[in-house]
């Protein structure tokens, strides 16, 4: 049963034809168009529409122009200065240009820092894409993180403007993901996804970042999100689902260490070498010297730093103990690992 709200096509939709998902068919159609095989792209889009007749991305692919350009599924970022028209009536033109210019610099700097690409610089609304020309596995997260940084930077700019000019400024940021047409000759971005990113931006409170439902499912583990009531937007028939980004979640570092597989012989050699390194100066008929190189050898005095019981070759192994007993016998490496600890001065071997 439908809830009457717009849900954009999501990553990994169900099978459409021959066990291939709608998402995979769309990606194959995009690749076919970009290599100039429109016949194959039309066939793939037909499979998508057969399974989902209302798929807007498939309809966009059918209407894609044949001019030089590319069809890409990208993350679209839109930043808009709040009440810019009202602001222009409250300050002198020179001041307005100064504030808008500084705002644009902050947006461009944040987008470039996260390796996005500005696709439209007209006016005070800036559109950027993440995933072109440089693609990353976490482009969606990068776009949202850039949005959060921009809101903080503009808030600081607003404090400066209030002290100097007695006015405040703010920004809204919207993030969406979908198919767009990239006019590589004019460096422009076209498509429903680009328009919807601007509409999503208009739903954000001043100084906030809002994402669509297609973005929410990809960043819910990275950011604290607050679901907002579905809201009608211009040009879209049904209310749009969106979420406000509250903060970034603390990222948990995963240990790069894992279990050793197929290294039993090497591990045994390492344990044996470590036990031998922990032997006292005389053991098993072999004199072991510690100290700086040269002749004659320089014996070292006992210290806690030289106590073999305090050494450990691995955090995953118990600390080895000397491989000699007070009776002059040398134990095996396995026995040495479990033997009672004894100070080297107590050994007689």
JOBEL-V394011 format. One record per residue. N is the residue number from 1. RES is the residue in three letters. PHI is phi in whole degrees, 0 to 359 (999 if undefined). Layout:
# JOBEL-V394011
n/res/phi
N/RES/PHI
N/RES/PHI
This chain:
# JOBEL-V394011
n/res/phi
1/UNK/999
2/UNK/280
3/UNK/264
4/UNK/77
5/UNK/243
6/UNK/282
7/UNK/239
8/UNK/288
9/UNK/303
10/UNK/252
11/UNK/294
12/UNK/77
13/UNK/298
14/UNK/295
15/UNK/299
16/UNK/245
17/UNK/204
18/UNK/61
19/UNK/83
20/UNK/271
21/UNK/285
22/UNK/299
23/UNK/299
24/UNK/292
25/UNK/297
26/UNK/296
27/UNK/297
28/UNK/294
29/UNK/294
30/UNK/299
31/UNK/297
32/UNK/295
33/UNK/295
34/UNK/293
35/UNK/266
36/UNK/90
37/UNK/264
38/UNK/287
39/UNK/296
40/UNK/295
41/UNK/297
42/UNK/297
43/UNK/296
44/UNK/295
45/UNK/297
46/UNK/299
47/UNK/296
48/UNK/295
49/UNK/292
50/UNK/294
51/UNK/270
52/UNK/218
53/UNK/294
54/UNK/257
55/UNK/288
56/UNK/289
57/UNK/293
58/UNK/295
59/UNK/295
60/UNK/297
61/UNK/295
62/UNK/296
63/UNK/267
64/UNK/296
65/UNK/289
66/UNK/266
67/UNK/289
68/UNK/303
69/UNK/165
70/UNK/221
71/UNK/261
72/UNK/224
73/UNK/263
74/UNK/229
75/UNK/268
76/UNK/255
77/UNK/240
78/UNK/227
79/UNK/245
80/UNK/226
81/UNK/286
82/UNK/286
83/UNK/51
84/UNK/294
85/UNK/294
86/UNK/297
87/UNK/298
88/UNK/294
89/UNK/272
90/UNK/259
91/UNK/229
92/UNK/292
93/UNK/306
94/UNK/296
95/UNK/293
96/UNK/299
97/UNK/297
98/UNK/298
99/UNK/291
100/UNK/294
101/UNK/297
102/UNK/293
103/UNK/299
104/UNK/297
105/UNK/299
106/UNK/296
107/UNK/293
108/UNK/299
109/UNK/296
110/UNK/293
111/UNK/296
112/UNK/292
113/UNK/297
114/UNK/261
115/UNK/61
116/UNK/269
117/UNK/227
118/UNK/286
119/UNK/256
120/UNK/208
121/UNK/249
122/UNK/287
123/UNK/69
124/UNK/266
125/UNK/261
126/UNK/249
127/UNK/252
128/UNK/226
129/UNK/241
130/UNK/242
131/UNK/118
132/UNK/211
133/UNK/281
134/UNK/253
135/UNK/257
136/UNK/230
137/UNK/292
138/UNK/246
139/UNK/299
140/UNK/295
141/UNK/297
142/UNK/299
143/UNK/296
144/UNK/293
145/UNK/296
146/UNK/298
147/UNK/299
148/UNK/297
149/UNK/295
150/UNK/296
151/UNK/298
152/UNK/290
153/UNK/295
154/UNK/291
155/UNK/298
156/UNK/292
157/UNK/296
158/UNK/295
159/UNK/297
160/UNK/294
161/UNK/295
162/UNK/292
163/UNK/291
164/UNK/269
165/UNK/243
166/UNK/76
167/UNK/230
168/UNK/238
169/UNK/229
170/UNK/209
171/UNK/223
172/UNK/245
173/UNK/230
174/UNK/235
175/UNK/230
176/UNK/221
177/UNK/225
178/UNK/177
179/UNK/280
180/UNK/222
181/UNK/257
182/UNK/261
183/UNK/277
184/UNK/292
185/UNK/287
186/UNK/259
187/UNK/57
188/UNK/239
189/UNK/238
190/UNK/231
191/UNK/130
192/UNK/301
193/UNK/299
194/UNK/293
195/UNK/294
196/UNK/291
197/UNK/299
198/UNK/293
199/UNK/293
200/UNK/298
201/UNK/300
202/UNK/293
203/UNK/275
204/UNK/280
205/UNK/296
206/UNK/305
207/UNK/79
208/UNK/229
209/UNK/244
210/UNK/235
211/UNK/236
212/UNK/280
213/UNK/291
214/UNK/292
215/UNK/278
216/UNK/304
217/UNK/290
218/UNK/263
219/UNK/237
220/UNK/298
221/UNK/274
222/UNK/256
223/UNK/223
224/UNK/280
225/UNK/240
226/UNK/235
227/UNK/290
228/UNK/251
229/UNK/299
230/UNK/302
231/UNK/230
232/UNK/291
233/UNK/230
234/UNK/296
235/UNK/88
236/UNK/242
237/UNK/291
238/UNK/244
239/UNK/303
240/UNK/257
241/UNK/280
242/UNK/209
243/UNK/224
244/UNK/270
245/UNK/272
246/UNK/270
247/UNK/191
248/UNK/275
249/UNK/285
250/UNK/293
251/UNK/275
252/UNK/270
253/UNK/283
254/UNK/267
255/UNK/294
256/UNK/278
257/UNK/281
258/UNK/216
259/UNK/291
260/UNK/280
261/UNK/240
262/UNK/68
263/UNK/233
264/UNK/297
265/UNK/295
266/UNK/295
267/UNK/294
268/UNK/295
269/UNK/296
270/UNK/295
271/UNK/296
272/UNK/297
273/UNK/295
274/UNK/292
275/UNK/297
276/UNK/295
277/UNK/293
278/UNK/269
279/UNK/291
280/UNK/289
281/UNK/297
282/UNK/243
283/UNK/199
284/UNK/59
285/UNK/79
286/UNK/243
287/UNK/273
288/UNK/250
289/UNK/252
290/UNK/244
291/UNK/139
292/UNK/286
293/UNK/296
294/UNK/131
295/UNK/224
296/UNK/286
297/UNK/298
298/UNK/257
299/UNK/291
300/UNK/257
301/UNK/286
302/UNK/292
303/UNK/210
304/UNK/296
305/UNK/293
306/UNK/262
307/UNK/291
308/UNK/300
309/UNK/292
310/UNK/262
311/UNK/269
312/UNK/207
313/UNK/275
314/UNK/201
315/UNK/292
316/UNK/263
317/UNK/234
318/UNK/292
319/UNK/294
320/UNK/288
321/UNK/246
322/UNK/304
323/UNK/266
324/UNK/237
325/UNK/251
326/UNK/293
327/UNK/260
328/UNK/90
329/UNK/271
330/UNK/254
331/UNK/272
332/UNK/287
333/UNK/300
334/UNK/295
335/UNK/290
336/UNK/296
337/UNK/291
338/UNK/247
339/UNK/286
340/UNK/298
341/UNK/286
342/UNK/221
343/UNK/291
344/UNK/305
345/UNK/293
346/UNK/271
347/UNK/279
348/UNK/242
349/UNK/271
